Amino acid sequence: QVPLVESGGGLVQTGGSLRLSCAASGRNANSYTMGWFRQAPGKEREFVAAISWSGMSTYYADSVKGRFTISRDNAKNTMYLQMNSLKPEDTAVYYCAADYRRSPLATMTTGMDYWGKGTLVTVSS
């Protein structure tokens, strides 16, 4: 198990910014591929972004490319999602995820092994 705890969600106006954090614990937490997913009301969960264990590789959904930036600080066992130019359609519960696999990030958009409980992001119009 890799306990994951998200923070940083909240209410923001269209065009605003938020930074989400995901704190991972466990012996090898900084060796996992990690990512962010989101689920809007009435919709299925969707992939947002992923980052390799080293932080050298990242991958984004087309809907957030150029607006969101994923990063990680392995010394702190923490992953981040900087969200800029937010839109009402970004409103969702955002979930942090981790996976022991080191597969190409594009192959991990359907899900990962471990999940946090989520943090709500609401973008008002």
Backbone bond lengths (Angstrom), bond angles and torsions (degrees), N, CA, C in turn:
res aa  C-N    CA-C-N  psi(-1)  N-CA   C-N-CA  omega(-1)  CA-C   N-CA-C  phi
1 Q - - - 1.446 - - 1.520 111.05 -
2 V 1.328 114.73 146.95 1.457 121.50 176.45 1.522 106.97 -128.74
3 P 1.311 117.92 94.40 1.461 119.43 178.36 1.513 111.34 -60.91
4 L 1.324 115.82 131.27 1.455 122.28 -177.64 1.520 108.79 -127.96
5 V 1.323 116.62 132.91 1.464 120.66 -179.85 1.514 109.23 -130.29
6 E 1.336 115.21 118.98 1.451 120.95 178.60 1.525 111.00 -89.98
7 S 1.321 115.08 154.16 1.468 121.45 173.74 1.513 108.51 -154.35
8 G 1.334 115.48 165.31 1.454 120.42 174.37 1.515 115.58 105.02
9 G 1.319 117.08 -4.21 1.453 118.69 177.91 1.514 112.06 -69.80
10 G 1.319 115.88 169.24 1.456 119.87 178.95 1.508 111.60 165.05
11 L 1.314 115.00 -165.69 1.460 122.87 -179.43 1.515 109.19 -103.05
12 V 1.322 116.13 131.40 1.458 121.65 -179.58 1.520 108.85 -143.18
13 Q 1.311 116.64 152.50 1.456 120.49 178.28 1.528 111.10 -82.74
14 T 1.299 115.35 159.32 1.468 120.73 175.96 1.526 109.72 -53.56
15 G 1.317 114.82 133.85 1.457 120.42 -178.40 1.512 114.20 90.17
16 G 1.307 116.80 -9.26 1.457 121.12 -178.93 1.520 113.17 -81.37
17 S 1.334 115.18 -175.98 1.454 121.92 -176.98 1.522 110.95 -131.80
18 L 1.316 114.48 152.65 1.464 122.73 172.46 1.510 108.01 -145.55
19 R 1.325 115.89 153.21 1.455 119.87 172.58 1.518 109.00 -123.95
20 L 1.318 114.69 120.07 1.454 120.76 176.36 1.524 109.71 -92.03
21 S 1.317 115.27 147.57 1.453 121.39 175.53 1.517 109.41 -124.04
22 C 1.318 115.72 151.44 1.465 121.57 176.12 1.524 107.16 -135.94
23 A 1.308 115.89 113.14 1.457 121.18 178.35 1.520 109.60 -94.17
24 A 1.313 115.71 125.37 1.462 120.97 179.73 1.524 109.46 -107.75
25 S 1.290 116.28 144.60 1.464 119.99 175.87 1.514 109.23 -128.24
26 G 1.279 116.11 168.03 1.452 119.75 -176.37 1.513 110.25 115.63
27 R 1.298 114.62 162.54 1.458 121.26 -169.47 1.522 113.46 -61.83
28 N 1.317 117.35 -42.29 1.462 120.52 -175.71 1.524 112.27 -115.85
29 A 1.317 115.90 31.89 1.466 119.99 -173.88 1.517 112.73 -56.41
30 N 1.312 118.03 -34.81 1.463 119.48 -176.00 1.523 112.91 -83.73
31 S 1.318 117.91 5.55 1.460 120.15 178.26 1.528 112.61 -105.13
32 Y 1.314 117.27 3.86 1.458 121.43 -177.42 1.522 112.13 -93.37
33 T 1.309 116.14 145.05 1.455 121.18 164.46 1.528 106.96 -65.82
34 M 1.324 116.63 139.54 1.461 118.80 -178.23 1.519 110.96 -132.60
35 G 1.308 115.01 162.16 1.458 118.14 -178.62 1.514 112.60 -161.97
36 W 1.313 113.99 172.95 1.462 122.96 175.57 1.521 108.74 -121.36
37 F 1.309 114.97 137.57 1.440 123.54 173.52 1.524 107.45 -128.75
38 R 1.315 116.73 164.36 1.457 119.35 178.54 1.524 110.15 -144.63
39 Q 1.318 114.71 155.21 1.458 120.78 177.04 1.515 108.98 -137.54
40 A 1.310 115.15 115.40 1.457 121.62 177.33 1.526 109.78 -85.18
41 P 1.327 117.85 157.65 1.465 120.37 179.79 1.519 111.35 -56.00
42 G 1.319 116.08 128.25 1.452 121.06 177.22 1.517 115.15 76.69
43 K 1.315 117.04 6.26 1.463 120.28 -178.44 1.526 110.58 -122.52
44 E 1.304 114.77 165.01 1.456 119.68 177.65 1.537 109.76 -79.45
45 R 1.309 113.67 158.76 1.454 118.84 176.07 1.521 110.08 -64.51
46 E 1.325 116.52 142.05 1.458 120.07 179.59 1.525 110.88 -134.28
47 F 1.304 114.33 152.88 1.452 122.54 178.77 1.529 110.01 -71.65
48 V 1.337 115.74 142.48 1.461 121.26 176.99 1.532 110.32 -115.69
49 A 1.334 117.11 -57.20 1.463 121.03 -176.09 1.512 109.49 -161.42
50 A 1.339 115.64 156.16 1.458 121.41 177.18 1.514 109.72 -140.41
51 I 1.328 115.16 156.46 1.456 120.69 -179.05 1.523 108.56 -141.91
52 S 1.316 115.93 139.37 1.457 120.50 179.98 1.520 110.86 -70.25
53 W 1.323 116.15 167.08 1.456 120.06 -176.46 1.531 112.12 -60.49
54 S 1.326 116.79 -31.12 1.461 121.17 -178.28 1.523 112.40 -85.19
55 G 1.325 115.58 -17.96 1.459 119.82 -174.59 1.512 113.37 86.90
56 M 1.326 117.16 -0.53 1.465 120.26 -175.51 1.529 112.56 -79.25
57 S 1.317 116.56 -23.74 1.462 119.95 -178.67 1.519 110.04 -120.75
58 T 1.326 114.80 139.78 1.455 120.82 176.49 1.524 109.45 -135.62
59 Y 1.310 115.03 159.72 1.475 120.70 -179.32 1.509 107.88 -149.78
60 Y 1.343 117.02 138.28 1.457 121.59 -174.35 1.516 111.84 -129.00
61 A 1.310 115.26 150.93 1.451 120.57 167.56 1.523 108.02 -69.51
62 D 1.317 116.10 147.99 1.462 120.24 -178.97 1.532 111.38 -58.62
63 S 1.309 116.60 -32.87 1.463 120.57 -174.93 1.526 113.22 -67.77
64 V 1.333 117.35 -19.25 1.465 119.60 -177.70 1.526 112.83 -117.66
65 K 1.311 116.61 -5.86 1.461 120.46 -176.96 1.521 110.56 -58.96
66 G 1.325 116.15 132.08 1.458 120.98 -179.02 1.515 113.87 89.10
67 R 1.330 117.64 -14.36 1.470 121.63 179.34 1.525 112.17 -113.22
68 F 1.324 116.94 -34.85 1.459 121.86 -178.10 1.525 109.86 -108.28
69 T 1.338 115.61 147.80 1.460 121.61 176.38 1.518 109.80 -132.51
70 I 1.317 115.57 124.44 1.464 120.91 177.29 1.523 108.99 -98.43
71 S 1.317 116.28 141.72 1.462 120.82 178.83 1.523 108.82 -153.36
72 R 1.318 115.94 170.11 1.465 119.28 177.63 1.522 109.61 -149.80
73 D 1.309 114.18 153.28 1.460 122.16 175.85 1.527 105.79 -123.91
74 N 1.312 116.27 99.01 1.461 119.57 -175.07 1.524 112.91 -67.87
75 A 1.307 117.41 -23.93 1.467 119.74 177.19 1.523 110.41 -67.00
76 K 1.323 115.94 -26.85 1.459 121.20 179.99 1.521 112.52 -105.24
77 N 1.347 116.39 0.38 1.475 120.63 -176.50 1.531 111.15 52.28
78 T 1.301 116.06 43.45 1.458 121.23 -175.64 1.521 110.82 -132.40
79 M 1.329 114.99 138.24 1.458 122.23 175.70 1.524 107.75 -114.03
80 Y 1.325 116.25 151.73 1.457 121.31 -177.72 1.522 110.77 -129.41
81 L 1.324 114.70 156.93 1.457 121.49 169.76 1.520 107.22 -135.71
82 Q 1.321 116.07 105.71 1.462 121.17 175.50 1.522 107.92 -86.20
83 M 1.315 115.36 120.35 1.464 120.94 -176.89 1.509 109.28 -114.97
84 N 1.315 116.49 116.87 1.459 122.71 178.91 1.523 110.29 -116.17
85 S 1.308 115.64 164.45 1.473 121.63 178.24 1.526 111.01 49.22
86 L 1.289 115.51 49.25 1.461 120.08 -175.40 1.517 112.03 -67.07
87 K 1.331 114.76 146.21 1.455 123.14 -178.69 1.532 109.19 -121.66
88 P 1.313 117.17 157.06 1.472 118.95 177.46 1.530 112.80 -54.94
89 E 1.324 116.96 -32.99 1.465 119.72 179.92 1.528 113.26 -72.11
90 D 1.319 117.66 -5.57 1.466 120.79 172.96 1.528 111.66 -83.61
91 T 1.320 116.85 -7.24 1.463 120.32 178.66 1.522 110.52 -60.78
92 A 1.332 115.97 124.70 1.459 121.34 -176.84 1.524 109.46 -178.05
93 V 1.305 115.03 168.93 1.460 120.51 165.52 1.527 106.66 -86.34
94 Y 1.309 116.17 126.66 1.466 121.57 -178.30 1.521 109.18 -102.11
95 Y 1.320 115.16 129.26 1.449 122.25 -177.35 1.520 110.94 -113.82
96 C 1.295 115.09 134.95 1.452 122.58 170.88 1.529 108.30 -86.45
97 A 1.325 116.31 143.11 1.456 120.02 -179.40 1.522 110.23 -140.92
98 A 1.325 115.42 155.77 1.461 120.80 179.01 1.515 109.48 -141.62
99 D 1.328 115.33 153.09 1.457 120.25 -176.65 1.521 108.76 -148.11
100 Y 1.336 116.39 140.10 1.458 119.55 179.69 1.522 112.40 -74.45
101 R 1.346 117.47 -19.70 1.454 120.15 -177.20 1.530 111.24 -69.46
102 R 1.297 115.66 149.98 1.471 121.46 174.02 1.524 108.90 -116.98
103 S 1.316 114.54 43.91 1.462 121.43 178.94 1.526 108.93 -76.12
104 P 1.347 116.92 165.23 1.476 119.19 173.22 1.523 110.17 -53.25
105 L 1.315 116.07 136.42 1.462 119.76 -172.93 1.520 112.08 -60.29
106 A 1.311 116.95 -32.24 1.465 120.16 -178.99 1.524 112.50 -64.21
107 T 1.312 117.39 -18.17 1.470 120.78 -179.75 1.520 112.07 -90.57
108 M 1.316 117.05 -1.33 1.457 120.35 -173.89 1.521 111.98 -109.61
109 T 1.310 116.80 18.53 1.454 120.19 -176.77 1.522 113.51 -79.33
110 T 1.309 117.49 -10.28 1.467 119.17 -179.25 1.518 112.62 -88.11
111 G 1.318 117.21 -13.01 1.456 119.43 177.74 1.511 112.45 152.77
112 M 1.320 115.24 167.09 1.458 122.06 179.22 1.521 108.94 -133.12
113 D 1.338 115.00 175.98 1.454 119.42 -171.88 1.523 114.31 -76.27
114 Y 1.319 116.80 -39.11 1.457 120.64 -171.98 1.521 110.25 -122.65
115 W 1.331 114.82 145.28 1.465 120.45 -173.02 1.511 111.79 -134.54
116 G 1.345 115.38 145.67 1.439 120.80 168.37 1.519 110.12 -85.05
117 K 1.323 115.99 -178.01 1.466 120.05 -177.41 1.515 112.42 -89.45
118 G 1.309 117.42 -11.73 1.446 120.73 175.17 1.512 114.71 98.61
119 T 1.325 115.02 155.80 1.458 122.22 174.68 1.523 107.69 -137.53
120 L 1.323 116.34 137.30 1.448 121.56 -173.15 1.526 111.19 -86.63
121 V 1.325 115.02 130.47 1.462 122.37 173.36 1.521 107.62 -116.77
122 T 1.313 116.23 124.50 1.452 121.71 178.70 1.513 108.97 -121.92
123 V 1.322 115.53 123.54 1.460 120.94 179.68 1.531 107.39 -111.26
124 S 1.315 115.91 116.87 1.461 120.54 -177.96 1.525 110.16 -90.41
125 S 1.322 114.14 145.62 1.473 119.19 -179.01 1.522 111.31 -90.36
